[in-house]
Amino acid sequence: DKTKSNRFGLLVATSGDTGCAVLDAFARLPGTPIVVLYPNTGVSTIQKAQMQTASNDVCVLGVDADFDF
């Protein structure tokens, strides 16, 4: 049905490069909420800047944890 709209969002936990890649791929899609979590001490200054400046429509949060298991 073309009148129906599928709504989805993305929640990404990254230790660096994948967060930047997801934001590059999806940040400009209208109506797609994106939340990216990254470890405060686990990403480079450049990676952090890339994620934090990707778009005004995304939420990028540093957390006191890591995602490498």
C-alpha positions as CSV (number, residue, x, y, z in Angstrom):
1,D,0.0,0.0,0.0
2,K,1.6,3.3,-1.1
3,T,-0.3,5.3,1.5
4,K,1.4,3.4,4.3
5,S,4.7,4.6,5.5
6,N,7.3,2.4,7.1
7,R,9.1,4.1,9.9
8,F,12.3,2.9,11.3
9,G,15.4,4.2,13.1
10,L,18.9,3.1,13.7
11,L,20.8,2.5,16.9
12,V,24.5,2.0,16.4
13,A,27.2,1.1,18.9
14,T,30.6,1.7,17.4
15,S,34.3,1.7,18.4
16,G,35.1,4.1,15.5
17,D,34.8,3.5,11.8
18,T,31.4,1.9,11.6
19,G,29.7,4.9,13.2
20,C,31.2,7.2,10.6
21,A,30.1,4.9,7.8
22,V,26.5,4.6,9.1
23,L,26.2,8.3,9.4
24,D,27.6,8.8,5.9
25,A,25.1,6.4,4.5
26,F,22.0,7.3,6.4
27,A,22.3,10.8,8.0
28,R,20.7,12.6,5.0
29,L,17.6,10.3,4.8
30,P,14.6,12.4,5.9
31,G,12.6,10.9,8.8
32,T,15.3,8.4,9.9
33,P,16.3,8.9,13.5
34,I,19.8,7.8,14.2
35,V,21.5,7.3,17.5
36,V,25.2,6.5,17.6
37,L,27.0,5.4,20.8
38,Y,30.7,5.4,21.0
39,P,33.2,4.8,23.9
40,N,34.5,8.1,25.4
41,T,38.1,6.7,25.5
42,G,38.0,4.4,22.5
43,V,37.8,6.6,19.4
44,S,40.2,9.0,17.8
45,T,39.7,12.8,17.9
46,I,39.0,12.7,14.1
47,Q,36.4,9.9,14.4
48,K,34.6,11.7,17.2
49,A,34.6,15.0,15.2
50,Q,33.3,13.1,12.1
51,M,30.4,11.6,14.0
52,Q,29.5,14.7,16.0
53,T,29.4,16.9,12.9
54,A,27.7,14.5,10.4
55,S,24.2,16.0,10.7
56,N,22.0,18.0,13.0
57,D,19.4,15.2,12.7
58,V,21.4,12.6,14.5
59,C,22.2,12.0,18.2
60,V,25.8,11.0,18.9
61,L,26.7,10.1,22.5
62,G,29.9,9.1,24.1
63,V,29.5,6.5,26.9
64,D,31.8,5.2,29.6
65,A,32.0,1.7,28.1
66,D,33.3,-0.2,25.1
67,F,31.7,-2.4,22.6
68,D,34.5,-4.8,21.8
69,F,33.7,-8.3,23.1
